[in-house]
Amino acid sequence: MRQITVRFPIVVYPSEFDDIGRFTAHCLNMDLIADDDTVEGAILKLLETIEVQLDAAEVHAAYPMRSAPEEYWEKLSGAQALAAELLERIVQTANKRNGVSGRPIDVGRQCDLRQVAMACA
C-alpha cells in the first residue's frame, strides 16, 4: 500500500446554511465539507471525511481530488491562521486517534488550516 503525501488547504467559516452559530470546515482540493457547533469539531469531522474518501479512492483506484469553486479559494486567501492554542488542541486530538483508515492525516504537516474572521455584531 503506497502512502501519498498531500497538502490539504482547509478553510473554516460560519455555516452558510443556518445562522445558529455552526461552522463549516472545507477541504478545498477535495471539495469536502463538515459542519459542527465548534471550529475544532468541524475540522476533526472533516479530517475523518478526508480519510474515508482517500481510502475509498484507493480501494476503487479512483482519483480523490476535486477542486472547490473559486469563491471558497478566495475565502482561504482572506482567512487567518488558527489560533496557536486551537491548532495545538486539534493536532493533539487528531494524533490520539488512529484515524478511520488506520493512516491518519498528519495535521501539523499536511494541513493548511485557516479561519475566516467572524464579523462583529
Phi and psi restraints in degrees (range 20) as a CNS / XPLOR table:
assign (resid 1 and name C) (resid 2 and name N)
       (resid 2 and name CA) (resid 2 and name C) 1.0 -94.6 20.0 2
assign (resid 2 and name N) (resid 2 and name CA)
       (resid 2 and name C) (resid 3 and name N) 1.0 129.0 20.0 2
assign (resid 2 and name C) (resid 3 and name N)
       (resid 3 and name CA) (resid 3 and name C) 1.0 -90.8 20.0 2
assign (resid 3 and name N) (resid 3 and name CA)
       (resid 3 and name C) (resid 4 and name N) 1.0 124.2 20.0 2
assign (resid 3 and name C) (resid 4 and name N)
       (resid 4 and name CA) (resid 4 and name C) 1.0 -103.8 20.0 2
assign (resid 4 and name N) (resid 4 and name CA)
       (resid 4 and name C) (resid 5 and name N) 1.0 128.5 20.0 2
assign (resid 4 and name C) (resid 5 and name N)
       (resid 5 and name CA) (resid 5 and name C) 1.0 -95.0 20.0 2
assign (resid 5 and name N) (resid 5 and name CA)
       (resid 5 and name C) (resid 6 and name N) 1.0 120.9 20.0 2
assign (resid 5 and name C) (resid 6 and name N)
       (resid 6 and name CA) (resid 6 and name C) 1.0 -128.4 20.0 2
assign (resid 6 and name N) (resid 6 and name CA)
       (resid 6 and name C) (resid 7 and name N) 1.0 145.5 20.0 2
assign (resid 6 and name C) (resid 7 and name N)
       (resid 7 and name CA) (resid 7 and name C) 1.0 -91.6 20.0 2
assign (resid 7 and name N) (resid 7 and name CA)
       (resid 7 and name C) (resid 8 and name N) 1.0 137.7 20.0 2
assign (resid 7 and name C) (resid 8 and name N)
       (resid 8 and name CA) (resid 8 and name C) 1.0 -115.8 20.0 2
assign (resid 8 and name N) (resid 8 and name CA)
       (resid 8 and name C) (resid 9 and name N) 1.0 104.3 20.0 2
assign (resid 8 and name C) (resid 9 and name N)
       (resid 9 and name CA) (resid 9 and name C) 1.0 -75.6 20.0 2
assign (resid 9 and name N) (resid 9 and name CA)
       (resid 9 and name C) (resid 10 and name N) 1.0 120.0 20.0 2
assign (resid 9 and name C) (resid 10 and name N)
       (resid 10 and name CA) (resid 10 and name C) 1.0 -124.8 20.0 2
assign (resid 10 and name N) (resid 10 and name CA)
       (resid 10 and name C) (resid 11 and name N) 1.0 127.4 20.0 2
assign (resid 10 and name C) (resid 11 and name N)
       (resid 11 and name CA) (resid 11 and name C) 1.0 -118.7 20.0 2
assign (resid 11 and name N) (resid 11 and name CA)
       (resid 11 and name C) (resid 12 and name N) 1.0 138.4 20.0 2
assign (resid 11 and name C) (resid 12 and name N)
       (resid 12 and name CA) (resid 12 and name C) 1.0 -112.6 20.0 2
assign (resid 12 and name N) (resid 12 and name CA)
       (resid 12 and name C) (resid 13 and name N) 1.0 133.8 20.0 2
assign (resid 12 and name C) (resid 13 and name N)
       (resid 13 and name CA) (resid 13 and name C) 1.0 -146.0 20.0 2
assign (resid 13 and name N) (resid 13 and name CA)
       (resid 13 and name C) (resid 14 and name N) 1.0 161.4 20.0 2
assign (resid 13 and name C) (resid 14 and name N)
       (resid 14 and name CA) (resid 14 and name C) 1.0 -58.6 20.0 2
assign (resid 14 and name N) (resid 14 and name CA)
       (resid 14 and name C) (resid 15 and name N) 1.0 139.4 20.0 2
assign (resid 14 and name C) (resid 15 and name N)
       (resid 15 and name CA) (resid 15 and name C) 1.0 -54.3 20.0 2
assign (resid 15 and name N) (resid 15 and name CA)
       (resid 15 and name C) (resid 16 and name N) 1.0 137.1 20.0 2
assign (resid 15 and name C) (resid 16 and name N)
       (resid 16 and name CA) (resid 16 and name C) 1.0 -85.2 20.0 2
assign (resid 16 and name N) (resid 16 and name CA)
       (resid 16 and name C) (resid 17 and name N) 1.0 -7.8 20.0 2
assign (resid 16 and name C) (resid 17 and name N)
       (resid 17 and name CA) (resid 17 and name C) 1.0 -105.0 20.0 2
assign (resid 17 and name N) (resid 17 and name CA)
       (resid 17 and name C) (resid 18 and name N) 1.0 -4.0 20.0 2
assign (resid 17 and name C) (resid 18 and name N)
       (resid 18 and name CA) (resid 18 and name C) 1.0 -158.3 20.0 2
assign (resid 18 and name N) (resid 18 and name CA)
       (resid 18 and name C) (resid 19 and name N) 1.0 170.3 20.0 2
assign (resid 18 and name C) (resid 19 and name N)
       (resid 19 and name CA) (resid 19 and name C) 1.0 -123.8 20.0 2
assign (resid 19 and name N) (resid 19 and name CA)
       (resid 19 and name C) (resid 20 and name N) 1.0 33.0 20.0 2
assign (resid 19 and name C) (resid 20 and name N)
       (resid 20 and name CA) (resid 20 and name C) 1.0 -106.4 20.0 2
assign (resid 20 and name N) (resid 20 and name CA)
       (resid 20 and name C) (resid 21 and name N) 1.0 25.6 20.0 2
assign (resid 20 and name C) (resid 21 and name N)
       (resid 21 and name CA) (resid 21 and name C) 1.0 87.5 20.0 2
assign (resid 21 and name N) (resid 21 and name CA)
       (resid 21 and name C) (resid 22 and name N) 1.0 20.4 20.0 2
assign (resid 21 and name C) (resid 22 and name N)
       (resid 22 and name CA) (resid 22 and name C) 1.0 -87.3 20.0 2
assign (resid 22 and name N) (resid 22 and name CA)
       (resid 22 and name C) (resid 23 and name N) 1.0 159.7 20.0 2
assign (resid 22 and name C) (resid 23 and name N)
       (resid 23 and name CA) (resid 23 and name C) 1.0 -122.4 20.0 2
assign (resid 23 and name N) (resid 23 and name CA)
       (resid 23 and name C) (resid 24 and name N) 1.0 147.3 20.0 2
assign (resid 23 and name C) (resid 24 and name N)
       (resid 24 and name CA) (resid 24 and name C) 1.0 -114.0 20.0 2
assign (resid 24 and name N) (resid 24 and name CA)
       (resid 24 and name C) (resid 25 and name N) 1.0 128.8 20.0 2
assign (resid 24 and name C) (resid 25 and name N)
       (resid 25 and name CA) (resid 25 and name C) 1.0 -104.0 20.0 2
assign (resid 25 and name N) (resid 25 and name CA)
       (resid 25 and name C) (resid 26 and name N) 1.0 130.2 20.0 2
assign (resid 25 and name C) (resid 26 and name N)
       (resid 26 and name CA) (resid 26 and name C) 1.0 -127.9 20.0 2
assign (resid 26 and name N) (resid 26 and name CA)
       (resid 26 and name C) (resid 27 and name N) 1.0 117.0 20.0 2
assign (resid 26 and name C) (resid 27 and name N)
       (resid 27 and name CA) (resid 27 and name C) 1.0 -86.4 20.0 2
assign (resid 27 and name N) (resid 27 and name CA)
       (resid 27 and name C) (resid 28 and name N) 1.0 111.4 20.0 2
assign (resid 27 and name C) (resid 28 and name N)
       (resid 28 and name CA) (resid 28 and name C) 1.0 -76.2 20.0 2
assign (resid 28 and name N) (resid 28 and name CA)
       (resid 28 and name C) (resid 29 and name N) 1.0 -29.5 20.0 2
assign (resid 28 and name C) (resid 29 and name N)
       (resid 29 and name CA) (resid 29 and name C) 1.0 -87.8 20.0 2
assign (resid 29 and name N) (resid 29 and name CA)
       (resid 29 and name C) (resid 30 and name N) 1.0 -1.0 20.0 2
assign (resid 29 and name C) (resid 30 and name N)
       (resid 30 and name CA) (resid 30 and name C) 1.0 -122.0 20.0 2
assign (resid 30 and name N) (resid 30 and name CA)
       (resid 30 and name C) (resid 31 and name N) 1.0 -7.7 20.0 2
assign (resid 30 and name C) (resid 31 and name N)
       (resid 31 and name CA) (resid 31 and name C) 1.0 51.0 20.0 2
assign (resid 31 and name N) (resid 31 and name CA)
       (resid 31 and name C) (resid 32 and name N) 1.0 51.0 20.0 2
assign (resid 31 and name C) (resid 32 and name N)
       (resid 32 and name CA) (resid 32 and name C) 1.0 -114.4 20.0 2
assign (resid 32 and name N) (resid 32 and name CA)
       (resid 32 and name C) (resid 33 and name N) 1.0 145.5 20.0 2
assign (resid 32 and name C) (resid 33 and name N)
       (resid 33 and name CA) (resid 33 and name C) 1.0 -132.0 20.0 2
assign (resid 33 and name N) (resid 33 and name CA)
       (resid 33 and name C) (resid 34 and name N) 1.0 158.8 20.0 2
assign (resid 33 and name C) (resid 34 and name N)
       (resid 34 and name CA) (resid 34 and name C) 1.0 -147.1 20.0 2
assign (resid 34 and name N) (resid 34 and name CA)
       (resid 34 and name C) (resid 35 and name N) 1.0 142.8 20.0 2
assign (resid 34 and name C) (resid 35 and name N)
       (resid 35 and name CA) (resid 35 and name C) 1.0 -116.4 20.0 2
assign (resid 35 and name N) (resid 35 and name CA)
       (resid 35 and name C) (resid 36 and name N) 1.0 150.7 20.0 2
assign (resid 35 and name C) (resid 36 and name N)
       (resid 36 and name CA) (resid 36 and name C) 1.0 -161.6 20.0 2
assign (resid 36 and name N) (resid 36 and name CA)
       (resid 36 and name C) (resid 37 and name N) 1.0 171.8 20.0 2
assign (resid 36 and name C) (resid 37 and name N)
       (resid 37 and name CA) (resid 37 and name C) 1.0 -75.5 20.0 2
assign (resid 37 and name N) (resid 37 and name CA)
       (resid 37 and name C) (resid 38 and name N) 1.0 -15.8 20.0 2
assign (resid 37 and name C) (resid 38 and name N)
       (resid 38 and name CA) (resid 38 and name C) 1.0 -128.3 20.0 2
assign (resid 38 and name N) (resid 38 and name CA)
       (resid 38 and name C) (resid 39 and name N) 1.0 157.0 20.0 2
assign (resid 38 and name C) (resid 39 and name N)
       (resid 39 and name CA) (resid 39 and name C) 1.0 -60.8 20.0 2
assign (resid 39 and name N) (resid 39 and name CA)
       (resid 39 and name C) (resid 40 and name N) 1.0 -47.2 20.0 2
assign (resid 39 and name C) (resid 40 and name N)
       (resid 40 and name CA) (resid 40 and name C) 1.0 -58.7 20.0 2
assign (resid 40 and name N) (resid 40 and name CA)
       (resid 40 and name C) (resid 41 and name N) 1.0 -47.1 20.0 2
assign (resid 40 and name C) (resid 41 and name N)
       (resid 41 and name CA) (resid 41 and name C) 1.0 -62.2 20.0 2
assign (resid 41 and name N) (resid 41 and name CA)
       (resid 41 and name C) (resid 42 and name N) 1.0 -41.9 20.0 2
assign (resid 41 and name C) (resid 42 and name N)
       (resid 42 and name CA) (resid 42 and name C) 1.0 -62.9 20.0 2
assign (resid 42 and name N) (resid 42 and name CA)
       (resid 42 and name C) (resid 43 and name N) 1.0 -42.2 20.0 2
assign (resid 42 and name C) (resid 43 and name N)
       (resid 43 and name CA) (resid 43 and name C) 1.0 -66.3 20.0 2
assign (resid 43 and name N) (resid 43 and name CA)
       (resid 43 and name C) (resid 44 and name N) 1.0 -44.8 20.0 2
assign (resid 43 and name C) (resid 44 and name N)
       (resid 44 and name CA) (resid 44 and name C) 1.0 -64.0 20.0 2
assign (resid 44 and name N) (resid 44 and name CA)
       (resid 44 and name C) (resid 45 and name N) 1.0 -39.6 20.0 2
assign (resid 44 and name C) (resid 45 and name N)
       (resid 45 and name CA) (resid 45 and name C) 1.0 -63.9 20.0 2
assign (resid 45 and name N) (resid 45 and name CA)
       (resid 45 and name C) (resid 46 and name N) 1.0 -40.4 20.0 2
assign (resid 45 and name C) (resid 46 and name N)
       (resid 46 and name CA) (resid 46 and name C) 1.0 -64.1 20.0 2
assign (resid 46 and name N) (resid 46 and name CA)
       (resid 46 and name C) (resid 47 and name N) 1.0 -41.0 20.0 2
assign (resid 46 and name C) (resid 47 and name N)
       (resid 47 and name CA) (resid 47 and name C) 1.0 -59.5 20.0 2
assign (resid 47 and name N) (resid 47 and name CA)
       (resid 47 and name C) (resid 48 and name N) 1.0 -40.9 20.0 2
assign (resid 47 and name C) (resid 48 and name N)
       (resid 48 and name CA) (resid 48 and name C) 1.0 -64.8 20.0 2
assign (resid 48 and name N) (resid 48 and name CA)
       (resid 48 and name C) (resid 49 and name N) 1.0 -40.1 20.0 2
assign (resid 48 and name C) (resid 49 and name N)
       (resid 49 and name CA) (resid 49 and name C) 1.0 -63.4 20.0 2
assign (resid 49 and name N) (resid 49 and name CA)
       (resid 49 and name C) (resid 50 and name N) 1.0 -42.0 20.0 2
assign (resid 49 and name C) (resid 50 and name N)
       (resid 50 and name CA) (resid 50 and name C) 1.0 -61.1 20.0 2
assign (resid 50 and name N) (resid 50 and name CA)
       (resid 50 and name C) (resid 51 and name N) 1.0 -45.9 20.0 2
assign (resid 50 and name C) (resid 51 and name N)
       (resid 51 and name CA) (resid 51 and name C) 1.0 -61.0 20.0 2
assign (resid 51 and name N) (resid 51 and name CA)
       (resid 51 and name C) (resid 52 and name N) 1.0 -43.1 20.0 2
assign (resid 51 and name C) (resid 52 and name N)
       (resid 52 and name CA) (resid 52 and name C) 1.0 -62.5 20.0 2
assign (resid 52 and name N) (resid 52 and name CA)
       (resid 52 and name C) (resid 53 and name N) 1.0 -43.6 20.0 2
assign (resid 52 and name C) (resid 53 and name N)
       (resid 53 and name CA) (resid 53 and name C) 1.0 -64.0 20.0 2
assign (resid 53 and name N) (resid 53 and name CA)
       (resid 53 and name C) (resid 54 and name N) 1.0 -41.9 20.0 2
assign (resid 53 and name C) (resid 54 and name N)
       (resid 54 and name CA) (resid 54 and name C) 1.0 -64.3 20.0 2
assign (resid 54 and name N) (resid 54 and name CA)
       (resid 54 and name C) (resid 55 and name N) 1.0 -41.2 20.0 2
assign (resid 54 and name C) (resid 55 and name N)
       (resid 55 and name CA) (resid 55 and name C) 1.0 -62.5 20.0 2
assign (resid 55 and name N) (resid 55 and name CA)
       (resid 55 and name C) (resid 56 and name N) 1.0 -46.1 20.0 2
assign (resid 55 and name C) (resid 56 and name N)
       (resid 56 and name CA) (resid 56 and name C) 1.0 -62.0 20.0 2
assign (resid 56 and name N) (resid 56 and name CA)
       (resid 56 and name C) (resid 57 and name N) 1.0 -40.3 20.0 2
assign (resid 56 and name C) (resid 57 and name N)
       (resid 57 and name CA) (resid 57 and name C) 1.0 -62.8 20.0 2
assign (resid 57 and name N) (resid 57 and name CA)
       (resid 57 and name C) (resid 58 and name N) 1.0 -40.0 20.0 2
assign (resid 57 and name C) (resid 58 and name N)
       (resid 58 and name CA) (resid 58 and name C) 1.0 -66.5 20.0 2
assign (resid 58 and name N) (resid 58 and name CA)
       (resid 58 and name C) (resid 59 and name N) 1.0 -44.9 20.0 2
assign (resid 58 and name C) (resid 59 and name N)
       (resid 59 and name CA) (resid 59 and name C) 1.0 -61.1 20.0 2
assign (resid 59 and name N) (resid 59 and name CA)
       (resid 59 and name C) (resid 60 and name N) 1.0 -38.9 20.0 2
assign (resid 59 and name C) (resid 60 and name N)
       (resid 60 and name CA) (resid 60 and name C) 1.0 -100.6 20.0 2
assign (resid 60 and name N) (resid 60 and name CA)
       (resid 60 and name C) (resid 61 and name N) 1.0 10.9 20.0 2
assign (resid 60 and name C) (resid 61 and name N)
       (resid 61 and name CA) (resid 61 and name C) 1.0 49.7 20.0 2
assign (resid 61 and name N) (resid 61 and name CA)
       (resid 61 and name C) (resid 62 and name N) 1.0 47.8 20.0 2
assign (resid 61 and name C) (resid 62 and name N)
       (resid 62 and name CA) (resid 62 and name C) 1.0 -112.4 20.0 2
assign (resid 62 and name N) (resid 62 and name CA)
       (resid 62 and name C) (resid 63 and name N) 1.0 158.5 20.0 2
assign (resid 62 and name C) (resid 63 and name N)
       (resid 63 and name CA) (resid 63 and name C) 1.0 -90.0 20.0 2
assign (resid 63 and name N) (resid 63 and name CA)
       (resid 63 and name C) (resid 64 and name N) 1.0 117.4 20.0 2
assign (resid 63 and name C) (resid 64 and name N)
       (resid 64 and name CA) (resid 64 and name C) 1.0 -84.6 20.0 2
assign (resid 64 and name N) (resid 64 and name CA)
       (resid 64 and name C) (resid 65 and name N) 1.0 -8.1 20.0 2
assign (resid 64 and name C) (resid 65 and name N)
       (resid 65 and name CA) (resid 65 and name C) 1.0 -88.2 20.0 2
assign (resid 65 and name N) (resid 65 and name CA)
       (resid 65 and name C) (resid 66 and name N) 1.0 138.3 20.0 2
assign (resid 65 and name C) (resid 66 and name N)
       (resid 66 and name CA) (resid 66 and name C) 1.0 -156.0 20.0 2
assign (resid 66 and name N) (resid 66 and name CA)
       (resid 66 and name C) (resid 67 and name N) 1.0 119.0 20.0 2
assign (resid 66 and name C) (resid 67 and name N)
       (resid 67 and name CA) (resid 67 and name C) 1.0 -72.0 20.0 2
assign (resid 67 and name N) (resid 67 and name CA)
       (resid 67 and name C) (resid 68 and name N) 1.0 139.1 20.0 2
assign (resid 67 and name C) (resid 68 and name N)
       (resid 68 and name CA) (resid 68 and name C) 1.0 -70.5 20.0 2
assign (resid 68 and name N) (resid 68 and name CA)
       (resid 68 and name C) (resid 69 and name N) 1.0 159.7 20.0 2
assign (resid 68 and name C) (resid 69 and name N)
       (resid 69 and name CA) (resid 69 and name C) 1.0 -58.7 20.0 2
assign (resid 69 and name N) (resid 69 and name CA)
       (resid 69 and name C) (resid 70 and name N) 1.0 153.6 20.0 2
assign (resid 69 and name C) (resid 70 and name N)
       (resid 70 and name CA) (resid 70 and name C) 1.0 -54.1 20.0 2
assign (resid 70 and name N) (resid 70 and name CA)
       (resid 70 and name C) (resid 71 and name N) 1.0 -35.7 20.0 2
assign (resid 70 and name C) (resid 71 and name N)
       (resid 71 and name CA) (resid 71 and name C) 1.0 -58.9 20.0 2
assign (resid 71 and name N) (resid 71 and name CA)
       (resid 71 and name C) (resid 72 and name N) 1.0 -29.6 20.0 2
assign (resid 71 and name C) (resid 72 and name N)
       (resid 72 and name CA) (resid 72 and name C) 1.0 -81.3 20.0 2
assign (resid 72 and name N) (resid 72 and name CA)
       (resid 72 and name C) (resid 73 and name N) 1.0 -31.4 20.0 2
assign (resid 72 and name C) (resid 73 and name N)
       (resid 73 and name CA) (resid 73 and name C) 1.0 -65.0 20.0 2
assign (resid 73 and name N) (resid 73 and name CA)
       (resid 73 and name C) (resid 74 and name N) 1.0 -35.0 20.0 2
assign (resid 73 and name C) (resid 74 and name N)
       (resid 74 and name CA) (resid 74 and name C) 1.0 -66.2 20.0 2
assign (resid 74 and name N) (resid 74 and name CA)
       (resid 74 and name C) (resid 75 and name N) 1.0 -36.5 20.0 2
assign (resid 74 and name C) (resid 75 and name N)
       (resid 75 and name CA) (resid 75 and name C) 1.0 -60.5 20.0 2
assign (resid 75 and name N) (resid 75 and name CA)
       (resid 75 and name C) (resid 76 and name N) 1.0 -42.0 20.0 2
assign (resid 75 and name C) (resid 76 and name N)
       (resid 76 and name CA) (resid 76 and name C) 1.0 -62.3 20.0 2
assign (resid 76 and name N) (resid 76 and name CA)
       (resid 76 and name C) (resid 77 and name N) 1.0 -43.6 20.0 2
assign (resid 76 and name C) (resid 77 and name N)
       (resid 77 and name CA) (resid 77 and name C) 1.0 -65.8 20.0 2
assign (resid 77 and name N) (resid 77 and name CA)
       (resid 77 and name C) (resid 78 and name N) 1.0 -25.9 20.0 2
assign (resid 77 and name C) (resid 78 and name N)
       (resid 78 and name CA) (resid 78 and name C) 1.0 -97.1 20.0 2
assign (resid 78 and name N) (resid 78 and name CA)
       (resid 78 and name C) (resid 79 and name N) 1.0 2.1 20.0 2
assign (resid 78 and name C) (resid 79 and name N)
       (resid 79 and name CA) (resid 79 and name C) 1.0 -88.4 20.0 2
assign (resid 79 and name N) (resid 79 and name CA)
       (resid 79 and name C) (resid 80 and name N) 1.0 163.0 20.0 2
assign (resid 79 and name C) (resid 80 and name N)
       (resid 80 and name CA) (resid 80 and name C) 1.0 -109.5 20.0 2
assign (resid 80 and name N) (resid 80 and name CA)
       (resid 80 and name C) (resid 81 and name N) 1.0 158.2 20.0 2
assign (resid 80 and name C) (resid 81 and name N)
       (resid 81 and name CA) (resid 81 and name C) 1.0 -62.2 20.0 2
assign (resid 81 and name N) (resid 81 and name CA)
       (resid 81 and name C) (resid 82 and name N) 1.0 149.5 20.0 2
assign (resid 81 and name C) (resid 82 and name N)
       (resid 82 and name CA) (resid 82 and name C) 1.0 -64.1 20.0 2
assign (resid 82 and name N) (resid 82 and name CA)
       (resid 82 and name C) (resid 83 and name N) 1.0 151.1 20.0 2
assign (resid 82 and name C) (resid 83 and name N)
       (resid 83 and name CA) (resid 83 and name C) 1.0 -57.9 20.0 2
assign (resid 83 and name N) (resid 83 and name CA)
       (resid 83 and name C) (resid 84 and name N) 1.0 140.7 20.0 2
assign (resid 83 and name C) (resid 84 and name N)
       (resid 84 and name CA) (resid 84 and name C) 1.0 -54.8 20.0 2
assign (resid 84 and name N) (resid 84 and name CA)
       (resid 84 and name C) (resid 85 and name N) 1.0 -42.0 20.0 2
assign (resid 84 and name C) (resid 85 and name N)
       (resid 85 and name CA) (resid 85 and name C) 1.0 -64.2 20.0 2
assign (resid 85 and name N) (resid 85 and name CA)
       (resid 85 and name C) (resid 86 and name N) 1.0 -41.7 20.0 2
assign (resid 85 and name C) (resid 86 and name N)
       (resid 86 and name CA) (resid 86 and name C) 1.0 -66.2 20.0 2
assign (resid 86 and name N) (resid 86 and name CA)
       (resid 86 and name C) (resid 87 and name N) 1.0 -44.4 20.0 2
assign (resid 86 and name C) (resid 87 and name N)
       (resid 87 and name CA) (resid 87 and name C) 1.0 -60.8 20.0 2
assign (resid 87 and name N) (resid 87 and name CA)
       (resid 87 and name C) (resid 88 and name N) 1.0 -43.4 20.0 2
assign (resid 87 and name C) (resid 88 and name N)
       (resid 88 and name CA) (resid 88 and name C) 1.0 -61.2 20.0 2
assign (resid 88 and name N) (resid 88 and name CA)
       (resid 88 and name C) (resid 89 and name N) 1.0 -43.0 20.0 2
assign (resid 88 and name C) (resid 89 and name N)
       (resid 89 and name CA) (resid 89 and name C) 1.0 -62.9 20.0 2
assign (resid 89 and name N) (resid 89 and name CA)
       (resid 89 and name C) (resid 90 and name N) 1.0 -41.8 20.0 2
assign (resid 89 and name C) (resid 90 and name N)
       (resid 90 and name CA) (resid 90 and name C) 1.0 -65.1 20.0 2
assign (resid 90 and name N) (resid 90 and name CA)
       (resid 90 and name C) (resid 91 and name N) 1.0 -45.0 20.0 2
assign (resid 90 and name C) (resid 91 and name N)
       (resid 91 and name CA) (resid 91 and name C) 1.0 -61.7 20.0 2
assign (resid 91 and name N) (resid 91 and name CA)
       (resid 91 and name C) (resid 92 and name N) 1.0 -45.0 20.0 2
assign (resid 91 and name C) (resid 92 and name N)
       (resid 92 and name CA) (resid 92 and name C) 1.0 -62.4 20.0 2
assign (resid 92 and name N) (resid 92 and name CA)
       (resid 92 and name C) (resid 93 and name N) 1.0 -45.1 20.0 2
assign (resid 92 and name C) (resid 93 and name N)
       (resid 93 and name CA) (resid 93 and name C) 1.0 -64.0 20.0 2
assign (resid 93 and name N) (resid 93 and name CA)
       (resid 93 and name C) (resid 94 and name N) 1.0 -44.3 20.0 2
assign (resid 93 and name C) (resid 94 and name N)
       (resid 94 and name CA) (resid 94 and name C) 1.0 -63.7 20.0 2
assign (resid 94 and name N) (resid 94 and name CA)
       (resid 94 and name C) (resid 95 and name N) 1.0 -36.4 20.0 2
assign (resid 94 and name C) (resid 95 and name N)
       (resid 95 and name CA) (resid 95 and name C) 1.0 -74.2 20.0 2
assign (resid 95 and name N) (resid 95 and name CA)
       (resid 95 and name C) (resid 96 and name N) 1.0 -22.3 20.0 2
assign (resid 95 and name C) (resid 96 and name N)
       (resid 96 and name CA) (resid 96 and name C) 1.0 -73.4 20.0 2
assign (resid 96 and name N) (resid 96 and name CA)
       (resid 96 and name C) (resid 97 and name N) 1.0 -26.1 20.0 2
assign (resid 96 and name C) (resid 97 and name N)
       (resid 97 and name CA) (resid 97 and name C) 1.0 -98.1 20.0 2
assign (resid 97 and name N) (resid 97 and name CA)
       (resid 97 and name C) (resid 98 and name N) 1.0 158.4 20.0 2
assign (resid 97 and name C) (resid 98 and name N)
       (resid 98 and name CA) (resid 98 and name C) 1.0 -84.2 20.0 2
assign (resid 98 and name N) (resid 98 and name CA)
       (resid 98 and name C) (resid 99 and name N) 1.0 -6.1 20.0 2
assign (resid 98 and name C) (resid 99 and name N)
       (resid 99 and name CA) (resid 99 and name C) 1.0 84.0 20.0 2
assign (resid 99 and name N) (resid 99 and name CA)
       (resid 99 and name C) (resid 100 and name N) 1.0 154.1 20.0 2
assign (resid 99 and name C) (resid 100 and name N)
       (resid 100 and name CA) (resid 100 and name C) 1.0 -60.3 20.0 2
assign (resid 100 and name N) (resid 100 and name CA)
       (resid 100 and name C) (resid 101 and name N) 1.0 -36.8 20.0 2
assign (resid 100 and name C) (resid 101 and name N)
       (resid 101 and name CA) (resid 101 and name C) 1.0 -92.7 20.0 2
assign (resid 101 and name N) (resid 101 and name CA)
       (resid 101 and name C) (resid 102 and name N) 1.0 -6.7 20.0 2
assign (resid 101 and name C) (resid 102 and name N)
       (resid 102 and name CA) (resid 102 and name C) 1.0 83.8 20.0 2
assign (resid 102 and name N) (resid 102 and name CA)
       (resid 102 and name C) (resid 103 and name N) 1.0 -4.0 20.0 2
assign (resid 102 and name C) (resid 103 and name N)
       (resid 103 and name CA) (resid 103 and name C) 1.0 -127.4 20.0 2
assign (resid 103 and name N) (resid 103 and name CA)
       (resid 103 and name C) (resid 104 and name N) 1.0 74.4 20.0 2
assign (resid 103 and name C) (resid 104 and name N)
       (resid 104 and name CA) (resid 104 and name C) 1.0 -65.5 20.0 2
assign (resid 104 and name N) (resid 104 and name CA)
       (resid 104 and name C) (resid 105 and name N) 1.0 154.8 20.0 2
assign (resid 104 and name C) (resid 105 and name N)
       (resid 105 and name CA) (resid 105 and name C) 1.0 -72.5 20.0 2
assign (resid 105 and name N) (resid 105 and name CA)
       (resid 105 and name C) (resid 106 and name N) 1.0 135.0 20.0 2
assign (resid 105 and name C) (resid 106 and name N)
       (resid 106 and name CA) (resid 106 and name C) 1.0 -82.5 20.0 2
assign (resid 106 and name N) (resid 106 and name CA)
       (resid 106 and name C) (resid 107 and name N) 1.0 93.9 20.0 2
assign (resid 106 and name C) (resid 107 and name N)
       (resid 107 and name CA) (resid 107 and name C) 1.0 -56.7 20.0 2
assign (resid 107 and name N) (resid 107 and name CA)
       (resid 107 and name C) (resid 108 and name N) 1.0 -44.2 20.0 2
assign (resid 107 and name C) (resid 108 and name N)
       (resid 108 and name CA) (resid 108 and name C) 1.0 -62.4 20.0 2
assign (resid 108 and name N) (resid 108 and name CA)
       (resid 108 and name C) (resid 109 and name N) 1.0 -31.7 20.0 2
assign (resid 108 and name C) (resid 109 and name N)
       (resid 109 and name CA) (resid 109 and name C) 1.0 -104.1 20.0 2
assign (resid 109 and name N) (resid 109 and name CA)
       (resid 109 and name C) (resid 110 and name N) 1.0 -29.1 20.0 2
assign (resid 109 and name C) (resid 110 and name N)
       (resid 110 and name CA) (resid 110 and name C) 1.0 -103.1 20.0 2
assign (resid 110 and name N) (resid 110 and name CA)
       (resid 110 and name C) (resid 111 and name N) 1.0 -10.7 20.0 2
assign (resid 110 and name C) (resid 111 and name N)
       (resid 111 and name CA) (resid 111 and name C) 1.0 -115.5 20.0 2
assign (resid 111 and name N) (resid 111 and name CA)
       (resid 111 and name C) (resid 112 and name N) 1.0 136.4 20.0 2
assign (resid 111 and name C) (resid 112 and name N)
       (resid 112 and name CA) (resid 112 and name C) 1.0 -106.6 20.0 2
assign (resid 112 and name N) (resid 112 and name CA)
       (resid 112 and name C) (resid 113 and name N) 1.0 96.5 20.0 2
assign (resid 112 and name C) (resid 113 and name N)
       (resid 113 and name CA) (resid 113 and name C) 1.0 -96.6 20.0 2
assign (resid 113 and name N) (resid 113 and name CA)
       (resid 113 and name C) (resid 114 and name N) 1.0 123.1 20.0 2
assign (resid 113 and name C) (resid 114 and name N)
       (resid 114 and name CA) (resid 114 and name C) 1.0 -137.6 20.0 2
assign (resid 114 and name N) (resid 114 and name CA)
       (resid 114 and name C) (resid 115 and name N) 1.0 155.6 20.0 2
assign (resid 114 and name C) (resid 115 and name N)
       (resid 115 and name CA) (resid 115 and name C) 1.0 -127.6 20.0 2
assign (resid 115 and name N) (resid 115 and name CA)
       (resid 115 and name C) (resid 116 and name N) 1.0 135.5 20.0 2
assign (resid 115 and name C) (resid 116 and name N)
       (resid 116 and name CA) (resid 116 and name C) 1.0 -70.4 20.0 2
assign (resid 116 and name N) (resid 116 and name CA)
       (resid 116 and name C) (resid 117 and name N) 1.0 131.2 20.0 2
assign (resid 116 and name C) (resid 117 and name N)
       (resid 117 and name CA) (resid 117 and name C) 1.0 -63.1 20.0 2
assign (resid 117 and name N) (resid 117 and name CA)
       (resid 117 and name C) (resid 118 and name N) 1.0 137.7 20.0 2
assign (resid 117 and name C) (resid 118 and name N)
       (resid 118 and name CA) (resid 118 and name C) 1.0 -75.9 20.0 2
assign (resid 118 and name N) (resid 118 and name CA)
       (resid 118 and name C) (resid 119 and name N) 1.0 137.3 20.0 2
assign (resid 118 and name C) (resid 119 and name N)
       (resid 119 and name CA) (resid 119 and name C) 1.0 -75.7 20.0 2
assign (resid 119 and name N) (resid 119 and name CA)
       (resid 119 and name C) (resid 120 and name N) 1.0 139.7 20.0 2
assign (resid 119 and name C) (resid 120 and name N)
       (resid 120 and name CA) (resid 120 and name C) 1.0 -80.6 20.0 2
assign (resid 120 and name N) (resid 120 and name CA)
       (resid 120 and name C) (resid 121 and name N) 1.0 139.5 20.0 2
